[in-house]
Amino acid sequence: MDEKLNAQEMTVEEFMKPRCQVKVGDRIYRRQKNMTIPDRLEVVEVKPNDVGYFIKCRYLYHSIGPFERTFSDVIFRDENWVIEKKGVDF
């Protein structure tokens, strides 16, 4: 979703659709009580759907279990989710 679209190629609906809060390379995690090290996920893919975006992430610190998860952008309505933008020192 990081591709640049020409304004003439976009429909009005695409142009007016809210942008996703994260981009490929950003890191996210859910803040929890008594957590000393956050369980960070790195965004590897962002796909638009009819009502928002699907966000595919890869765990950074897991050695067993699932390494990737897919979320909806609805998770960011919860204030406990933290976004660390790419290019900012982690």
GICOR-V426706 format. One line per field, one symbol per residue. ss: DSSP state (@ for helix, = for strand, . for the rest). burial: + if it has 16 or more other C-alpha atoms within 10 Angstrom, else -. A space follows every 50 residues. Layout:
ss=???
burial=???
//
This chain:
ss=...........@@@@@..........====..........========.. ..=======........=====@@@@@...====......
burial=-------------------+-++++++++++--------+++++++---- --+++++++------------++--+------+++-----
//
